[in-house]
Amino acid sequence: MTRFDAMGFGALNVDKLFKVNRIASAEEESTIIDCEEACGGSAANTIVALARLGSKVSFIGKVARDREGKMLLEDFRREGVDTANVIVAKRGRSGNVVGFIDEKGGRALYINPGVNNDIELPELCTERILQTRFLHLTSFVGRKSLQTQEKLLQILPRNVLVSFDPGAVYARLGLNELRSIIRRTHVMMPNLNELKLLTGKADYRRGAKFLLEQGISAVAVKLGAQGCYVTDGRESCLIEACKVKVVDTTGAGDAFCGGFLYGLIKKKSLYDSGRIGNFVASKCITKVGARTSLPRVKDLGLLA
């Protein structure tokens, strides 16, 4: 019997976000308008989105015994995320990201991974990991933690479904480097650029079809302002984005994954899951920060 609807496995970071008049290039200057500090990490943002929607969730990751590590753990506990598999390292520093956001919502991010790079399988309570319906994977900068994800998948029973959001870091590694994850993935959620990097296909329909041919059961391509394209080879839909004023796109893709997975957990169609994903992403981008404006289940209305 499963205990959790979903469990995330990815980097944990504290995001230090600076709102600027424009993102400066080399040798240029720009002005800081405002700044915020918030908890982040791609898989972590997705899991918090699911927690806000009432799902039972847990997380696998690593923090240090520093201020940022305490922030990350406390934020999870406030959101109702199980932290039994968040390792607290005796040495090192927690991950952090410095981000610059312009007035149109565009962003530039700089990652300082810290102890995120040093997760090893023996540190994890694998028995607890087997108690989830979905295992949601996102990228690490370091190879050691990627290899730990691969080793975990080797012992994961087939009843645990894997969802995979590669991010640009993993997408740049290429399809062959990710083969062991791809072959175990049930649903994959790349954005358009990641899809191109992985498949070499400029057209998202062709790229998604290529991923299905690799054995993936369903693909949701995040298309930003165009919405999303979802397909399982039988059902294929292009779903328009919700129209909102964009303040900050940080975490929008993670929010989409949370909404889309919520739909799958509730056994909704790909179309309805995509609509929920778009809605959650649209709420995310209306304020600065990846989690600030994530919706509650009551906000879904008829979509729920």
C-alpha positions as CSV (number, residue, x, y, z in Angstrom):
1,M,0.0,0.0,0.0
2,T,1.4,3.4,-1.0
3,R,1.9,6.0,1.7
4,F,2.7,9.0,-0.6
5,D,1.1,10.3,-3.9
6,A,4.5,11.6,-5.0
7,M,8.1,11.8,-3.9
8,G,10.6,14.3,-5.4
9,F,14.3,13.6,-5.9
10,G,16.4,16.6,-6.9
11,A,18.5,19.6,-5.8
12,L,17.5,21.8,-2.8
13,N,18.4,25.4,-3.1
14,V,17.7,28.7,-1.4
15,D,16.9,31.2,-4.2
16,K,18.2,34.8,-3.8
17,L,16.2,36.7,-6.4
18,F,17.0,40.2,-7.6
19,K,14.5,42.2,-9.5
20,V,16.5,44.4,-12.0
21,N,15.6,46.9,-14.6
22,R,17.4,44.7,-17.2
23,I,19.7,41.7,-17.2
24,A,23.2,43.0,-17.8
25,S,25.7,41.4,-20.2
26,A,29.4,41.3,-19.7
27,E,30.9,44.7,-18.8
28,E,27.4,46.2,-18.5
29,E,25.5,47.5,-15.4
30,S,21.9,47.4,-14.3
31,T,19.9,48.5,-11.3
32,I,18.5,46.3,-8.5
33,I,14.9,47.3,-7.9
34,D,14.0,44.7,-5.2
35,C,15.3,41.5,-3.8
36,E,13.8,38.4,-2.1
37,E,15.1,35.2,-0.6
38,A,13.0,32.0,-0.9
39,C,13.3,28.2,-0.9
40,G,13.6,26.5,-4.2
41,G,14.9,23.6,-6.3
42,S,13.0,22.2,-9.3
43,A,11.7,18.9,-7.8
44,A,11.2,20.7,-4.5
45,N,9.0,23.3,-6.1
46,T,6.9,20.6,-7.8
47,I,6.5,18.7,-4.6
48,V,5.4,21.9,-2.8
49,A,2.9,22.6,-5.6
50,L,1.4,19.1,-5.0
51,A,1.3,19.6,-1.2
52,R,-0.6,22.9,-1.7
53,L,-3.1,20.8,-3.8
54,G,-3.6,18.4,-1.0
55,S,-1.4,15.5,-2.2
56,K,0.6,13.4,0.3
57,V,4.2,14.1,-0.6
58,S,7.8,13.4,0.4
59,F,11.3,14.5,-0.7
60,I,14.8,13.0,-1.2
61,G,17.6,15.5,-1.1
62,K,20.5,16.9,1.0
63,V,21.2,20.0,3.0
64,A,24.0,21.2,5.3
65,R,23.9,22.3,8.9
66,D,23.7,26.0,8.0
67,R,21.1,28.8,7.9
68,E,20.0,27.8,4.4
69,G,19.6,24.1,5.3
70,K,17.4,25.1,8.2
71,M,15.3,27.3,6.0
72,L,14.8,24.5,3.4
73,L,13.7,22.0,6.1
74,E,11.4,24.4,7.9
75,D,9.7,25.4,4.7
76,F,9.0,21.8,3.8
77,R,7.6,21.1,7.2
78,R,5.3,24.2,7.0
79,E,4.0,22.9,3.6
80,G,3.4,19.4,5.0
81,V,6.2,17.7,3.0
82,D,7.7,14.6,4.6
83,T,11.5,15.1,5.1
84,A,12.6,11.7,6.4
85,N,14.8,11.3,3.3
86,V,16.4,14.8,3.4
87,I,19.9,14.1,4.5
88,V,21.6,16.7,6.8
89,A,25.3,16.7,5.9
90,K,27.9,17.2,8.7
91,R,30.1,19.3,6.5
92,G,29.7,21.6,3.5
93,R,27.1,24.2,2.6
94,S,23.5,24.0,1.3
95,G,22.8,24.8,-2.3
96,N,21.8,28.2,-3.4
97,V,20.9,30.0,-6.6
98,V,21.4,33.7,-7.4
99,G,18.8,34.9,-9.9
100,F,18.2,38.1,-11.8
101,I,14.7,38.9,-13.0
102,D,14.0,41.8,-15.5
103,E,10.8,43.8,-15.7
104,K,9.3,41.5,-18.4
105,G,9.8,38.4,-16.2
106,G,12.9,37.2,-18.0
107,R,15.6,35.7,-15.8
108,A,19.2,34.6,-15.5
109,L,20.2,32.0,-12.8
110,Y,23.6,31.1,-11.3
111,I,23.8,27.8,-9.4
112,N,26.0,27.1,-6.4
113,P,25.2,23.4,-5.8
114,G,26.9,22.7,-2.5
115,V,26.0,19.3,-0.9
116,N,23.4,18.6,-3.6
117,N,26.3,17.1,-5.5
118,D,27.1,14.4,-2.9
119,I,24.1,12.2,-2.4
120,E,24.8,8.5,-2.2
121,L,22.4,5.6,-2.2
122,P,23.4,4.1,1.2
123,E,22.3,7.4,2.8
124,L,18.7,6.9,1.7
125,C,15.9,5.0,3.4
126,T,15.0,3.0,0.3
127,E,12.2,1.1,2.1
128,R,10.4,4.4,2.5
129,I,11.0,5.4,-1.1
130,L,9.1,2.3,-2.2
131,Q,5.9,3.7,-0.5
132,T,5.2,6.2,-3.2
133,R,3.0,6.1,-6.3
134,F,5.2,8.6,-8.3
135,L,8.9,9.3,-8.0
136,H,9.6,12.7,-9.6
137,L,13.2,13.2,-10.8
138,T,14.9,16.5,-11.7
139,S,18.5,17.4,-12.4
140,F,21.7,17.7,-10.3
141,V,24.8,19.6,-11.4
142,G,27.1,16.8,-10.0
143,R,27.5,13.4,-11.5
144,K,27.5,11.6,-8.2
145,S,23.9,12.4,-7.4
146,L,22.8,11.6,-11.0
147,Q,24.4,8.2,-10.5
148,T,22.5,7.8,-7.3
149,Q,19.3,8.4,-9.1
150,E,20.2,5.8,-11.7
151,K,21.1,3.2,-8.9
152,L,17.8,3.9,-7.2
153,L,15.8,3.3,-10.4
154,Q,17.5,-0.1,-10.7
155,I,15.9,-1.3,-7.5
156,L,12.6,0.5,-7.9
157,P,9.6,-1.8,-8.4
158,R,7.4,-1.3,-11.5
159,N,4.4,-0.2,-9.5
160,V,6.3,3.1,-8.7
161,L,5.8,5.3,-11.7
162,V,8.7,7.7,-12.6
163,S,8.1,11.2,-13.8
164,F,11.0,13.1,-15.2
165,D,11.7,16.8,-15.7
166,P,15.2,16.9,-17.2
167,G,15.9,20.6,-17.0
168,A,18.6,22.2,-19.2
169,V,21.4,20.7,-17.1
170,Y,20.4,17.1,-17.9
171,A,19.1,17.8,-21.4
172,R,22.6,19.0,-22.3
173,L,24.0,15.6,-21.4
174,G,22.1,14.1,-24.3
175,L,19.7,11.2,-24.7
176,N,22.4,8.5,-24.5
177,E,23.7,9.7,-21.1
178,L,20.2,9.7,-19.7
179,R,19.2,6.3,-21.3
180,S,18.9,4.5,-17.9
181,I,16.5,7.1,-16.6
182,I,14.6,7.4,-19.9
183,R,13.9,3.7,-20.2
184,R,12.3,3.8,-16.7
185,T,10.3,7.0,-17.2
186,H,6.5,6.8,-17.3
187,V,5.9,10.5,-18.0
188,M,8.4,13.1,-19.2
189,M,7.9,16.9,-19.0
190,P,10.6,18.8,-20.9
191,N,10.3,22.4,-22.1
192,L,10.7,23.1,-25.8
193,N,14.5,23.8,-25.6
194,E,15.1,20.7,-23.6
195,L,13.1,18.6,-26.0
196,K,15.3,19.9,-28.9
197,L,18.5,19.2,-27.0
198,L,17.4,15.6,-26.3
199,T,15.8,14.6,-29.6
200,G,17.3,17.0,-32.2
201,K,13.7,17.7,-33.3
202,A,12.7,21.4,-33.7
203,D,9.0,20.5,-34.0
204,Y,7.5,19.6,-30.5
205,R,5.1,17.1,-32.0
206,R,7.9,15.2,-33.7
207,G,10.1,15.5,-30.6
208,A,7.3,14.1,-28.3
209,K,6.7,11.3,-30.7
210,F,10.4,10.4,-30.6
211,L,10.3,10.2,-26.8
212,L,7.3,7.9,-27.0
213,E,9.2,5.7,-29.3
214,Q,11.9,5.4,-26.5
215,G,9.3,3.7,-24.3
216,I,7.9,6.6,-22.4
217,S,4.1,6.3,-21.8
218,A,3.2,10.1,-21.9
219,V,5.0,13.3,-22.7
220,A,4.0,16.9,-21.7
221,V,6.0,19.6,-23.5
222,K,6.0,22.9,-21.7
223,L,5.6,25.7,-24.3
224,G,5.7,28.8,-22.1
225,A,3.2,31.4,-23.4
226,Q,1.8,28.9,-25.9
227,G,0.7,26.5,-23.1
228,C,1.6,22.9,-23.4
229,Y,1.4,19.9,-25.7
230,V,0.5,16.5,-24.2
231,T,0.5,13.1,-25.9
232,D,0.5,9.4,-25.1
233,G,0.4,8.4,-28.8
234,R,-3.4,7.9,-28.7
235,E,-4.5,11.3,-27.2
236,S,-2.7,14.4,-28.4
237,C,-3.6,18.0,-27.4
238,L,-2.2,21.5,-27.7
239,I,-3.6,23.4,-24.7
240,E,-3.5,27.1,-24.5
241,A,-1.9,28.9,-21.6
242,C,-3.9,30.9,-19.1
243,K,-3.6,34.7,-19.8
244,V,-2.0,36.5,-16.8
245,K,0.4,39.4,-16.2
246,V,3.9,37.9,-16.0
247,V,5.9,39.1,-13.0
248,D,8.5,36.3,-12.6
249,T,8.8,33.1,-14.6
250,T,11.0,31.4,-12.0
251,G,9.6,28.0,-11.2
252,A,6.8,28.1,-13.8
253,G,7.9,24.8,-15.3
254,D,8.1,23.2,-11.9
255,A,4.6,24.5,-11.1
256,F,3.3,23.0,-14.3
257,C,4.8,19.6,-13.4
258,G,3.0,19.8,-10.0
259,G,-0.4,20.5,-11.6
260,F,0.1,17.9,-14.3
261,L,1.1,15.2,-11.8
262,Y,-1.9,16.2,-9.7
263,G,-4.1,15.4,-12.6
264,L,-2.5,12.0,-13.2
265,I,-2.7,11.2,-9.4
266,K,-6.5,12.0,-9.6
267,K,-6.7,9.8,-12.8
268,K,-7.7,12.6,-15.0
269,S,-7.2,12.6,-18.8
270,L,-4.1,14.0,-20.4
271,Y,-6.1,17.0,-21.5
272,D,-7.4,17.8,-18.1
273,S,-4.0,17.2,-16.5
274,G,-2.5,19.7,-19.0
275,R,-5.1,22.3,-18.2
276,I,-4.4,22.0,-14.5
277,G,-0.7,22.2,-15.2
278,N,-1.2,25.4,-17.2
279,F,-3.4,26.9,-14.4
280,V,-0.9,26.2,-11.6
281,A,2.0,27.6,-13.8
282,S,-0.1,30.7,-14.5
283,K,-0.6,31.4,-10.8
284,C,3.1,30.9,-10.2
285,I,4.3,33.6,-12.5
286,T,2.1,36.4,-11.0
287,K,4.5,37.1,-8.1
288,V,8.3,37.0,-7.6
289,G,9.5,33.6,-6.4
290,A,8.8,30.0,-7.4
291,R,6.4,29.2,-4.6
292,T,4.9,32.5,-3.5
293,S,1.7,32.3,-5.4
294,L,1.2,28.5,-5.9
295,P,-2.5,27.8,-5.6
296,R,-4.5,25.7,-3.1
297,V,-6.8,22.9,-4.2
298,K,-9.8,25.2,-3.6
299,D,-8.4,27.6,-6.2
300,L,-8.8,24.9,-9.0
301,G,-12.6,25.2,-9.0
302,L,-14.1,23.0,-11.7
303,L,-10.6,21.8,-12.7
304,A,-10.3,19.8,-9.5
